[in-house]
Amino acid sequence: MLQIYLHNTLKQQKQLFEPIDSQNVRMYVCGPTVYDKAHLGNARPPVVYDVLYRLFIYVYGKNHVTYVSNITDVDDKILNKHKQTGKSIQEITQETYNWYIEDMKKLNVLEPNARPRATQYIPEMIDLVKKLLDNGHAYESENQVLFDVDSMPAYGSLSGRSLKEMIAGARIDVAEYKKNPADFILWKPSDPSEPGWNSPWGYGRPGWHLECSAMSAKLLGNDFDIHGGGSDLIFPHHENEYAQSCGAHKGSHFAHYWVHTGMLMINGVKMSKSLGNFYTVDEILEKHPAEALRLLFLTTHYHQPFNFTLEGLEEAKKVLDKFYNALLKTKDVKVFEKQPSQKLLEALADDLNTPLALSYLHELVNLLNKAETNEQKADIKSQLMADSQMLGLLYQDPQVWFQGEEGHLDVLQIEEMIEKRTQAKKSKDFGLADSIRNELKAKGIILEDTPSGTTWKKA
């Protein structure tokens, strides 16, 4: 069986992945808080974990992998949106959820086994708070229930920070009702106009960190294999999840591997609305193909910071033009079922090395363009499709890729004109060849002459 290595934040090193139960590999990834349109920072982690999910399915079998990614639909951000817009909580969360799911479909992200919503697991959250109180890891204060960080000597082990560093770096609310400034809310009161549920501590709602602990335990068990999310969640969210889950379930280690994606930057600077470099997924996809964005995300190793630029997105589009051109030129060559190549699998198994895996796709495309016999083309094309599927790429019909959804380009006519130009060049009728190139350019079609033939793409 293929051995998979992953960088484990908890151990600060790359480790051999050894599932608790190879018959049920379990992964939990923090999903979005549904109060507004998803931004680029919300989109990269799902693409990364989608590749890991595909690898797990290949290695362990689809029926032996359980992937859960939650939806936070009760949060102060949602409440603030309700107050700003006057829309109901239900309307805000449902509309935003629909937008997010549509973005994921465009990015070719496979549907997880479950997308639990926080509001569906309130009883489990209340039960978790009771256990923490019973185990001496929580206390009541001013109608709130808080986690007592001093009761957990290992607190800070995930982020690798001392308590002093965590308090200084997280702008933690210093309040009189807290025993320690780092203590965090498990349950807080709601006024009658706010979302809330009846509990032993009065009408209220859960703290953000509590939600993921309750949902993961219910769907994956107290101990499971992988917990994922962006590196911005390591502290305080994942640190607090880790502490309360271990505190509630004696003997539990919670997630055995913590896998985090690097920070997303825009032109080398952290994305921020105040800096004017903030992009939502849908505004990017209005002008650029979703597959190009997916490819761009995979060009940087997931554990490293990712720098988004529009120029990089254009380059990713050009790469896909080249890939799809190779498929278009071999559209009559039938593919057969083939296993992903060993070197691509080994690249992904080595801490999900997608940049290396992508280099193998480039090699296959170059080989396909140079192939002479139908037998060679069929073999290489089949390998290309098997390998690209592991990365969630080349899932569109080549003709659709170049035509776009509008279907305003006649691909066959373009191919005929290219062939006519090729013959003109062979006959040294360069005037006609230039005329055809200019005619196609006027229609938004750019030709590129390569050693293996002429390729084309939309301008």
N, C-alpha and C positions, 0 to 999 in steps of 0.2 A: 504493500500500500504506500502511496505517495506520502512522504513526510513533510508536514507543513510547519514552517517557523513563523512566528509573529512577535512583534515588539510588544512586550507586556509592560505597561506603564507602572504597574505595581512593583515590578522587579527592576525597572529601568534598564532592561536588556531584551535582546531577541531570544526567544525560547522555543523549544520544540513544543508544538501544540499536541497535547494528549487529552482527548475528551474524557469527561467523567464516564460517559457511556457512548461508545461508538455507534450504538443502535439508535441514539437520540442526541445528536449534537445540537446544543441549544445556544442561541445568540439573541441578545437584547440590545437594541440601539435606540437611543433617545430621538424621538421625532419632534415635530414643530409644536409651538404654542400657536393655536389657530386664532389669530386676531387681525392678521393682515396678509397681504400677498407674500409668498416666499421670496427671500432674497438669495443671492448667490451663495452666501454662507450656509443657507438651509439646504442647498442643492448638492454640494460636493460630497458630504458624508453619505447620503443615500446611494450615490453612484459608486463610491468606494466599497461600501458594504455589500452592494449588489454584486460586485465582482467576487468578493469573498464568499457570498452565498452561492454563486454559480460554481465556485471551486469546491465548496463543501458538498453540493449536490452531486458533482461529478465523482468526488472521492468516496463519499459515504452513501450516496443514493438519495433521491428526492424524498422518499418516505422515512428517511432517518435523520432529517434536519428540521429543526423548528426555529423559525426566525420570527421574532416579535419586534415591532417598531411602534411605539405608542403615539398617541395624539393627546396633547394637553389642552383640554377644553374647559378648565376652570383655573383662572389665574387673574392677578390684579391687572395685567395688561389688557385682558379681555374686558374686564369691568371698566377700565378707563376708556376703552373704545366705545363701549355702550354709552357711557356718559357723554362722550364727545359727539357721537353720531345720532343718538336716540334710537338706534336699532336694538332689537332684542338680543339677548345673549345667544339664544338659539339661532337666530338669523345670522349673526356674525360668525359663530363657530361653524355652522353648516356651509355657508358660502365660502369661507376661507378654506375649510377642509376640501371642498370640491375643487377649488383652484389648485390646491397642493397636489391632489391626486392627479389632476390633469397635467400638471408640470411633470410629475413622476412618469406618467405614461409616455409623454413626449421624449423624455430622457431614456426611455426603454429600461426603466427600473422594474424588475420583477416584483409582483405583489408579495409581501411577506405572508407568512402563515396567519398572522393576526395583527391587526392595527387597533389595539384596545384604546378606548377613550377613558380618560380619568373619571368622568362622571358615572361610568358604569361600574366602578370599583370602590365606591365610598364605604360600603360595609367592611371590605377588606382593609381599608385604610384605618377605620375606627378600631378594628381588631388589632392592627399593628400598634397603634398608640397604646392600647390597653396592655399589650405585652411589654412594651418599653417601660411603662409605669410599674408594672408588676416586677420587672427585672431590675428596677432601680436605675434605669438610664434616662428617665424623664421626670418632669415635675410640673405641677400646675402653678400658674402665677397670673393674677389679674385676668381671669377668664381665658387664659391661653394655656396650651400645653407645649413645653419646650424640651428639646433634647439636652441632656446634661453632658457636655463634652468632657468634663473632668472625670466622669464615670468610665470613660473609654480611654485607657492609657495609650492605645495604638492610634488614636485620632491624629490625622496628619500623615499617616504612612503612605497613602496613595499619592498625594501631591508632593510628598517629600519636604513639606514645610513644617517649621516649628509653629506652635500656637501663636507666638508673638508675631511671626511673619504673616500668618494667615489673617490675623486681626488687622494688621497694618495695611495689607495689600488688598483687602476685600471691601473696604469702606463699610465695615460691619456696624450695624446700629447698636450703639451703646445705650442701654436702657436700664432703669432701676429695677424693672421686673425680672431681669436676667441675673442669674448667679455669676455667669461668666459672659463677657461680651460676645464670645464666639458661639454661645448657645443659640440654636436655631429653632424656629417655630415648626411644630408638628400639626397643631390645630389652633385656629384663631376664630374669634367671633365674627359673625356677619350681622349687619343691621337688617331689618325686615325687607328693605328694598334691594338687598344684594343676594347673590346666589348663596345657598346654604343648606345644611342638612341637620336634623336633630341628632344629638350625640350626648353621651354622659356628661359632657362639659358645656352643654348648651347648644344653641343654634349657631352653626359656624361652617367653616370649610377647611380643607386640608392645606398644609404647607406644600410648596412646590416639590421639595425633595421627597416627601412622603409618598407621592403618587407613584413614582417609578418603582420604589421598593415594593409597594403593594401589588402592582400589576405584574412585575417580573416574578415575584414569589408565587402568585396565583397561577400564572401561565407556564412557568418554567421550573418551579421548585425553589426551595431556599438556597440551593447550590446549583449553579449552572456554569456553562463554559466561558462565554464571552460577553462582555459589556462594552458597547461601542458608543462613540459620539465625538464631537469636536473637542479639540484640546482646551477650548475656552470653558468647557464644562467640568474639567478635572477638579477645580475648586471654584465655588463651594459645592456645586451640585453633586458630583460623583463622590467626593469625599464624604458628604453628609449621607448620601445613599448607603455607602459602604458601612459607615458607622452605625446607622440605625438598623440596617438589615442584620448585621452581625449581633447587634445588641438585642434585637427582638427574638432571634432564633439562635439559642445557645448551641455552640459547636459549629455554626455555619461559617463558611468562608465567603459566602455570597458569590460574586463572579470570580472565577479562577484566573481569567485573563482580561486585562483592560486594554482595549485597542483604540487609540485616538488619532484622528486626522489633524494635520497641522492647520495653523491659522490661515485664513484667507485674506490676502492683501489685494488692493487695487492699485496698479501702477506703483507697487512698492510701499504703499501706505495702507494702514488698517482702514477697512471700509467703514464709513461713518456718514450719516445724513448731514451732519454739521459741516463736513468737508466737501460735500457735493459729489462724492464718489460712490454713491450708494446705488446699486442696481438690483431690481427685482428680476426674477427669472423670466417672467412673461414679457418684460420690456426688452430683454436681450433676445428672446425667441421671436419677437415681432420682426426683427431685422436679420436674424442669423439662424441657421438650422440647429435644431436641438442636438442632433448627432455630433455636430462640430463642438458644441459645449461639452458633451460627454467625453469626446476624445481629448479635448483640452484638459479636462480634469485629470485624465489618466496619464498625461505626459509628465507629471511631477509625482514623485513617490509620495504616497498618502501621508506618511509620517512627517514629511517636511512642510514648511509653510508653502502655500500655493499663491503665486502672483498672477492675478488675472489682468490681461490687457486686451483691448479690442484688436490690436495687431496680432496677438497670439491666437485669438479666435479666428481671424482671417486666415492665418497659416494653417490652423486645424481644418478649415474649410477646403483649403487647397490640397491638403493631404487626402481628404476624403474624395475630392474630385479625381485625384490620381487613382485611388483605390477603385472607385465606382467606374472610372473609365476602363480599367482593366476588366471589370466584370461586364461592362457593356459590350466591349469588343469580343467577349467570349459568351455572349448571351445565348448562343445556340449550343454551347457545350454543357451537357448535363452533368450535374454533380452527383456523387454517391456518398453514402454515409461513411464517415471516417472519424477516428478518434482524434482529439487534439494532440498536437505534436508534443513529444516528450520535453523538448527544450522550452516550449511555451509553458507547459505545466510546471516545470522546475522553476521558471522565473516567477510564476505566481505563488508557488509554494515557498519561495524565499522571501518571506515578509511582503507578499503581494507586490512584487517588483513589476509594476505595469509599464514603466518606461522601457525596460528590457523586453518585455512581452510585445510591445508595440514595434520594436525594432525588427522582430521576427515577421510581423505582418508586412513590413516594408520589403523584407527579403523575398517573401512569397509573391508579392505583387510584381517585383522586378523579374522574378523567374517566370511568372505567368505571361508578362509582356514579351519575354524572349522565347517562350515555348513555341515549337514549330508544329508538332503533331497534335492531333486531337486527343490522343491518349495522354500525352504529357500535360496538355491543358486541363483535361478532366481531373487528373491526379492532383495537380497544383491547386486548381480552383477549389476542389473538394477540401483540401487541407486548409486553404485560406478561409473558407466558410466555417470549418470546424473550430479553427483557432480564434477567429473574430467573434464567434458566438460566445466564447468564454469571457470575452471583454464586453459583450453586449453591443458590438459594432457590426456594420454592414448588414443591417436587418431590413433595409429597404430595397425595393426593386430599383435597379440602376436607372432605368428610364424615368421613374418617378423622381429619383434624386435630382436628375438634371432638368426635368420638366417643371418640377414643383407641383403643388396641388392644383394650380390653375390649368395646367395641361396646355399652355399656349405654344409650346415648342413641338415641332414635328421632328422627332428624333430620327426617323428613317430618312426624311428629306435632308437633314443635316449630314447624315452618314453618306448619302448619295452625293451631296455636294463636295464632301471631303474626298470621296473616291474620284470624282471628276477632277478635282484640283490635283490629286496625286498623279493621275494620268497626264494632266496638262504639264506638270513638272517633268515627268518622264519624257514627254515630247518636246521639252524645252520651250513650251508656250508659257513663259513666265508672266506675261501680261494677263492671260486668262487666270492663272493661279492666284495672282495678286488681286484680281477682280473678285474672285470667289471668296478669298479671305476677307476683303473689305465688305462684301455683301453680308457675310455672316457676322462680322463685327458690328455692322449697323443694326443687326437683329439681336445684338447682345450675346453673341457667341464668340469666344476667344479660342483660337487655335494655337496649339503648341506642337512644334515638330520635334520629335525625339528619335533616337537611333532605332527604336522599335516601331516607329510609325507616328502618325499624327493623332493627338488627343484633343479633346475639346471640353469646354466648361462654360457655364453661364458667367457673364461679366459681373 
